[in-house]
């Protein structure tokens, strides 16, 4: 990760936008496949084949620091970086985050969303929706002259309103021709503090909210992160560009936001 946050040109942003839109298409395509009885490895294979054969892109996660799969699949109390497996079979009532990244002409697209399997319990649905609203609040804080502290504060305020906690060890990041670039986009903060935003900055906003305490731990596989207290966790992720007047979401859902508030 570079120390200084890059300012991208209009041409750069067009390339990033294309990669982001393609990544969003992967998660849209996957939606009908996320159902009870399907393994996370099945979902991984579906995404891999679609990225390579249909989109003509490169799965960015394969080989990244030794990761072996196309997507991260994080079920229930898994916060992030869940490794797809034949042993992890989705069950009715589960919530699952699928995080996908691809490369198009050297540019990275990175996005994630939550899926509900069957009919989760009320708390799980409220957590999923609150995590989405926290992401949305963070996105709406993006504008020239605002700070990353404004973004983090907006995210944290939504979580606290619903009495959920914010994971602090993991955060959003700059992205472009580098997968994880400057800046780090924390999901908490103080208004007016941190990096001042400028047009041309591109980064992800990806809050992770827990139903219980914020503490997490990494499993022995070196990737999977779970909540310490085994409480549920939910995450959403969009790529965002700072524009002259506000923001542009570079990973918009092809089908629109449906029952979720528009971005």
DRENDO-1510 file (C-alpha; in Angstrom, 1 decimal, always signed):
<recs>
REC; n; res; u; v; w
REC; 1; UNK; +0.0; +0.0; +0.0 .
REC; 2; UNK; +1.3; +3.4; -1.0 .
REC; 3; UNK; +1.6; +6.2; +1.6 .
REC; 4; UNK; +0.0; +8.8; -0.5 .
REC; 5; UNK; -3.5; +8.5; -1.9 .
REC; 6; UNK; -3.5; +8.7; -5.7 .
REC; 7; UNK; -5.7; +11.2; -7.6 .
REC; 8; UNK; -7.0; +9.4; -10.7 .
REC; 9; UNK; -7.7; +11.0; -14.1 .
REC; 10; UNK; -11.0; +10.8; -15.9 .
REC; 11; UNK; -9.5; +8.0; -18.1 .
REC; 12; UNK; -8.5; +6.1; -15.0 .
REC; 13; UNK; -11.9; +6.5; -13.5 .
REC; 14; UNK; -13.5; +5.1; -16.6 .
REC; 15; UNK; -11.3; +2.0; -16.4 .
REC; 16; UNK; -12.1; +1.6; -12.7 .
REC; 17; UNK; -15.8; +2.1; -13.4 .
REC; 18; UNK; -15.8; -0.7; -16.0 .
REC; 19; UNK; -14.1; -3.1; -13.6 .
REC; 20; UNK; -16.5; -2.1; -10.8 .
REC; 21; UNK; -19.5; -2.7; -12.9 .
REC; 22; UNK; -18.3; -6.1; -14.0 .
REC; 23; UNK; -17.7; -7.1; -10.4 .
REC; 24; UNK; -21.2; -6.1; -9.5 .
REC; 25; UNK; -22.5; -8.2; -12.3 .
REC; 26; UNK; -20.9; -11.3; -10.7 .
REC; 27; UNK; -22.9; -10.8; -7.5 .
REC; 28; UNK; -26.1; -10.1; -9.4 .
REC; 29; UNK; -25.6; -13.3; -11.4 .
REC; 30; UNK; -25.0; -15.3; -8.2 .
REC; 31; UNK; -28.2; -14.3; -6.5 .
REC; 32; UNK; -30.4; -17.2; -7.6 .
REC; 33; UNK; -27.7; -19.7; -6.7 .
REC; 34; UNK; -27.5; -18.6; -3.0 .
REC; 35; UNK; -30.0; -21.1; -1.5 .
REC; 36; UNK; -30.2; -23.8; +1.1 .
REC; 37; UNK; -28.3; -27.0; +0.2 .
REC; 38; UNK; -25.6; -25.2; -1.8 .
REC; 39; UNK; -22.0; -25.2; -0.6 .
REC; 40; UNK; -19.8; -22.1; -0.6 .
REC; 41; UNK; -17.4; -24.0; -2.9 .
REC; 42; UNK; -20.3; -24.4; -5.4 .
REC; 43; UNK; -20.8; -20.7; -5.3 .
REC; 44; UNK; -17.1; -20.1; -5.8 .
REC; 45; UNK; -17.0; -22.3; -8.9 .
REC; 46; UNK; -20.0; -20.5; -10.4 .
REC; 47; UNK; -18.3; -17.1; -9.9 .
REC; 48; UNK; -15.0; -18.3; -11.2 .
REC; 49; UNK; -16.5; -19.7; -14.4 .
REC; 50; UNK; -18.6; -16.5; -15.0 .
REC; 51; UNK; -15.6; -14.2; -14.4 .
REC; 52; UNK; -13.3; -16.1; -16.7 .
REC; 53; UNK; -15.7; -17.4; -19.4 .
REC; 54; UNK; -18.5; -14.8; -19.6 .
REC; 55; UNK; -16.7; -11.6; -18.6 .
REC; 56; UNK; -13.2; -12.4; -19.8 .
REC; 57; UNK; -11.6; -11.1; -16.6 .
REC; 58; UNK; -9.1; -12.4; -14.1 .
REC; 59; UNK; -10.3; -13.5; -10.6 .
REC; 60; UNK; -8.2; -11.2; -8.4 .
REC; 61; UNK; -8.3; -13.2; -5.2 .
REC; 62; UNK; -6.7; -16.4; -6.6 .
REC; 63; UNK; -3.1; -16.4; -5.5 .
REC; 64; UNK; -3.4; -13.2; -3.5 .
REC; 65; UNK; -1.1; -13.7; -0.5 .
REC; 66; UNK; -1.8; -17.4; -1.0 .
REC; 67; UNK; -5.6; -17.3; -1.1 .
REC; 68; UNK; -6.8; -20.2; -3.3 .
REC; 69; UNK; -10.4; -19.2; -4.1 .
REC; 70; UNK; -12.3; -16.7; -6.3 .
REC; 71; UNK; -14.6; -15.3; -3.6 .
REC; 72; UNK; -14.7; -14.9; +0.2 .
REC; 73; UNK; -17.8; -16.5; +1.6 .
REC; 74; UNK; -18.6; -15.5; +5.2 .
REC; 75; UNK; -21.5; -17.2; +6.9 .
REC; 76; UNK; -23.3; -16.0; +10.1 .
REC; 77; UNK; -20.6; -15.4; +12.7 .
REC; 78; UNK; -17.8; -15.2; +10.1 .
REC; 79; UNK; -16.8; -11.6; +9.8 .
REC; 80; UNK; -14.8; -11.7; +6.6 .
REC; 81; UNK; -12.3; -13.8; +4.4 .
REC; 82; UNK; -14.2; -17.0; +4.8 .
REC; 83; UNK; -12.7; -19.7; +2.5 .
REC; 84; UNK; -15.2; -21.5; +0.2 .
REC; 85; UNK; -15.5; -25.1; +1.1 .
REC; 86; UNK; -17.5; -28.2; +0.2 .
REC; 87; UNK; -18.1; -28.6; +4.0 .
REC; 88; UNK; -19.9; -25.3; +4.3 .
REC; 89; UNK; -23.5; -25.9; +3.2 .
REC; 90; UNK; -25.9; -23.1; +3.3 .
REC; 91; UNK; -28.9; -23.7; +5.5 .
REC; 92; UNK; -32.3; -22.0; +5.8 .
REC; 93; UNK; -32.0; -18.9; +8.0 .
REC; 94; UNK; -28.3; -18.3; +7.3 .
REC; 95; UNK; -26.9; -14.9; +6.3 .
REC; 96; UNK; -23.8; -14.9; +4.1 .
REC; 97; UNK; -21.5; -12.3; +2.6 .
REC; 98; UNK; -20.0; -13.0; -0.8 .
REC; 99; UNK; -17.0; -10.7; -1.6 .
REC; 100; UNK; -15.7; -10.8; -5.1 .
REC; 101; UNK; -12.8; -9.1; -6.9 .
REC; 102; UNK; -11.7; -9.2; -10.5 .
REC; 103; UNK; -9.2; -7.6; -12.8 .
REC; 104; UNK; -10.2; -6.0; -16.2 .
REC; 105; UNK; -7.4; -4.6; -18.3 .
REC; 106; UNK; -5.2; -4.2; -15.2 .
REC; 107; UNK; -7.9; -2.5; -13.1 .
REC; 108; UNK; -9.5; -4.0; -10.0 .
REC; 109; UNK; -13.2; -4.2; -9.3 .
REC; 110; UNK; -14.1; -5.2; -5.7 .
REC; 111; UNK; -17.5; -5.4; -4.1 .
REC; 112; UNK; -19.5; -7.6; -1.6 .
REC; 113; UNK; -23.1; -8.0; -0.5 .
REC; 114; UNK; -25.2; -9.9; +2.0 .
REC; 115; UNK; -27.6; -12.7; +1.0 .
REC; 116; UNK; -30.3; -14.1; +3.2 .
REC; 117; UNK; -30.9; -17.9; +2.8 .
REC; 118; UNK; -34.6; -18.6; +3.3 .
REC; 119; UNK; -36.0; -16.6; +6.2 .
REC; 120; UNK; -33.4; -15.5; +8.8 .
REC; 121; UNK; -34.5; -14.5; +12.2 .
REC; 122; UNK; -35.5; -10.9; +12.9 .
REC; 123; UNK; -32.2; -9.9; +14.5 .
REC; 124; UNK; -30.2; -11.2; +11.5 .
REC; 125; UNK; -32.4; -9.3; +9.1 .
REC; 126; UNK; -32.1; -6.1; +11.1 .
REC; 127; UNK; -28.3; -6.6; +11.3 .
REC; 128; UNK; -28.0; -7.0; +7.5 .
REC; 129; UNK; -30.2; -4.0; +6.8 .
REC; 130; UNK; -28.3; -1.8; +9.3 .
REC; 131; UNK; -25.0; -2.8; +7.9 .
REC; 132; UNK; -26.3; -1.7; +4.5 .
REC; 133; UNK; -27.6; +1.6; +5.9 .
REC; 134; UNK; -24.2; +2.2; +7.6 .
REC; 135; UNK; -22.4; +1.7; +4.3 .
REC; 136; UNK; -24.9; +4.0; +2.6 .
REC; 137; UNK; -24.4; +6.7; +5.3 .
REC; 138; UNK; -20.6; +6.4; +4.8 .
REC; 139; UNK; -21.0; +6.8; +1.0 .
REC; 140; UNK; -23.2; +9.8; +1.4 .
REC; 141; UNK; -20.6; +11.5; +3.6 .
REC; 142; UNK; -18.2; +11.4; +0.6 .
REC; 143; UNK; -17.6; +14.8; -1.1 .
REC; 144; UNK; -14.7; +17.1; -1.8 .
REC; 145; UNK; -13.5; +18.8; +1.4 .
REC; 146; UNK; -15.0; +16.1; +3.6 .
REC; 147; UNK; -12.7; +13.9; +5.6 .
REC; 148; UNK; -12.4; +10.1; +6.1 .
REC; 149; UNK; -13.3; +10.9; +9.8 .
REC; 150; UNK; -16.6; +12.1; +8.5 .
REC; 151; UNK; -17.1; +8.8; +6.6 .
REC; 152; UNK; -16.2; +6.7; +9.6 .
REC; 153; UNK; -18.4; +8.7; +11.9 .
REC; 154; UNK; -21.4; +8.4; +9.7 .
REC; 155; UNK; -20.9; +4.6; +9.5 .
REC; 156; UNK; -20.4; +4.2; +13.3 .
REC; 157; UNK; -23.4; +6.4; +14.1 .
REC; 158; UNK; -25.8; +4.1; +12.3 .
REC; 159; UNK; -24.4; +1.1; +14.0 .
REC; 160; UNK; -24.6; +2.6; +17.4 .
REC; 161; UNK; -28.2; +3.8; +16.8 .
REC; 162; UNK; -29.2; +0.1; +16.4 .
REC; 163; UNK; -26.9; -1.0; +19.2 .
REC; 164; UNK; -24.6; -3.0; +16.9 .
REC; 165; UNK; -20.8; -2.8; +17.1 .
REC; 166; UNK; -18.3; -1.9; +14.4 .
REC; 167; UNK; -15.3; -4.2; +13.6 .
REC; 168; UNK; -12.2; -2.0; +13.9 .
REC; 169; UNK; -9.5; -4.4; +12.7 .
REC; 170; UNK; -10.6; -4.4; +9.0 .
REC; 171; UNK; -11.5; -1.5; +6.8 .
REC; 172; UNK; -12.0; -0.1; +3.3 .
REC; 173; UNK; -9.1; +0.8; +1.1 .
REC; 174; UNK; -7.9; +2.6; -2.0 .
REC; 175; UNK; -8.2; +0.7; -5.2 .
REC; 176; UNK; -7.3; +1.1; -8.9 .
REC; 177; UNK; -4.5; -0.7; -10.6 .
REC; 178; UNK; -3.4; -1.8; -7.0 .
REC; 179; UNK; -5.8; -4.0; -5.2 .
REC; 180; UNK; -5.3; -2.6; -1.7 .
REC; 181; UNK; -3.9; +1.0; -2.0 .
REC; 182; UNK; -4.0; +4.1; +0.1 .
REC; 183; UNK; -6.1; +5.3; +1.9 .
REC; 184; UNK; -7.3; +3.1; +4.7 .
REC; 185; UNK; -11.0; +3.8; +5.1 .
REC; 186; UNK; -11.9; +3.2; +8.8 .
REC; 187; UNK; -15.5; +2.4; +9.8 .
REC; 188; UNK; -15.3; +4.7; +12.8 .
REC; 189; UNK; -13.9; +8.2; +13.3 .
REC; 190; UNK; -14.4; +11.8; +14.4 .
REC; 191; UNK; -15.9; +14.4; +12.1 .
REC; 192; UNK; -13.3; +16.7; +10.5 .
REC; 193; UNK; -10.4; +14.4; +11.2 .
REC; 194; UNK; -8.3; +12.3; +8.8 .
REC; 195; UNK; -7.5; +12.6; +5.1 .
REC; 196; UNK; -9.4; +15.4; +3.3 .
REC; 197; UNK; -11.1; +14.0; +0.2 .
REC; 198; UNK; -10.4; +15.3; -3.3 .
REC; 199; UNK; -12.0; +14.6; -6.7 .
REC; 200; UNK; -10.3; +11.6; -8.3 .
REC; 201; UNK; -9.8; +9.5; -5.2 .
REC; 202; UNK; -11.2; +6.0; -5.4 .
REC; 203; UNK; -11.7; +3.7; -2.5 .
REC; 204; UNK; -14.0; +1.1; -1.0 .
REC; 205; UNK; -16.4; +1.6; +1.8 .
REC; 206; UNK; -17.1; -1.7; +3.6 .
REC; 207; UNK; -18.4; -1.6; +7.1 .
REC; 208; UNK; -18.6; -4.9; +9.1 .
REC; 209; UNK; -21.1; -4.8; +11.9 .
REC; 210; UNK; -21.5; -7.4; +14.7 .
REC; 211; UNK; -24.7; -8.2; +16.7 .
REC; 212; UNK; -22.6; -8.8; +19.8 .
REC; 213; UNK; -19.2; -7.4; +20.8 .
REC; 214; UNK; -16.8; -5.9; +18.3 .
REC; 215; UNK; -13.9; -8.3; +19.1 .
REC; 216; UNK; -12.8; -10.8; +16.4 .
REC; 217; UNK; -10.2; -13.5; +16.0 .
REC; 218; UNK; -8.5; -15.1; +13.0 .
REC; 219; UNK; -8.7; -18.9; +12.6 .
REC; 220; UNK; -5.7; -21.1; +12.1 .
REC; 221; UNK; -6.2; -21.2; +8.3 .
REC; 222; UNK; -4.7; -17.7; +8.3 .
REC; 223; UNK; -7.7; -16.1; +6.6 .
REC; 224; UNK; -11.1; -16.7; +8.2 .
REC; 225; UNK; -12.1; -14.1; +10.8 .
REC; 226; UNK; -14.9; -14.7; +13.2 .
REC; 227; UNK; -16.6; -12.9; +16.0 .
REC; 228; UNK; -15.1; -13.7; +19.4 .
REC; 229; UNK; -18.5; -14.3; +20.9 .
REC; 230; UNK; -19.9; -16.2; +17.9 .
REC; 231; UNK; -22.5; -13.4; +17.3 .
REC; 232; UNK; -23.7; -12.7; +13.8 .
REC; 233; UNK; -21.8; -10.3; +11.6 .
REC; 234; UNK; -22.7; -8.5; +8.3 .
REC; 235; UNK; -20.8; -6.6; +5.7 .
REC; 236; UNK; -21.4; -4.7; +2.5 .
REC; 237; UNK; -18.9; -3.2; +0.1 .
REC; 238; UNK; -19.0; -0.6; -2.7 .
REC; 239; UNK; -16.3; +1.1; -4.6 .
REC; 240; UNK; -16.7; +4.9; -4.6 .
REC; 241; UNK; -15.1; +7.7; -6.5 .
REC; 242; UNK; -14.9; +11.3; -5.2 .
REC; 243; UNK; -16.4; +13.6; -7.8 .
REC; 244; UNK; -16.4; +17.4; -8.2 .
REC; 245; UNK; -19.8; +17.6; -6.5 .
REC; 246; UNK; -20.0; +14.4; -4.3 .
REC; 247; UNK; -19.5; +10.8; -5.1 .
REC; 248; UNK; -20.1; +8.1; -7.7 .
REC; 249; UNK; -20.7; +4.5; -6.8 .
REC; 250; UNK; -18.5; +2.4; -9.2 .
REC; 251; UNK; -20.1; -0.9; -8.3 .
REC; 252; UNK; -23.9; -0.2; -8.7 .
REC; 253; UNK; -26.2; -3.2; -8.6 .
REC; 254; UNK; -27.4; -4.0; -12.2 .
REC; 255; UNK; -30.9; -4.6; -10.9 .
REC; 256; UNK; -31.1; -1.5; -8.6 .
REC; 257; UNK; -31.3; -1.6; -4.9 .
REC; 258; UNK; -34.8; -3.1; -4.6 .
REC; 259; UNK; -36.1; -3.0; -1.0 .
REC; 260; UNK; -32.9; -1.3; +0.2 .
REC; 261; UNK; -32.7; +2.5; +0.1 .
REC; 262; UNK; -31.2; +3.9; -3.1 .
REC; 263; UNK; -27.5; +4.9; -2.9 .
</recs>
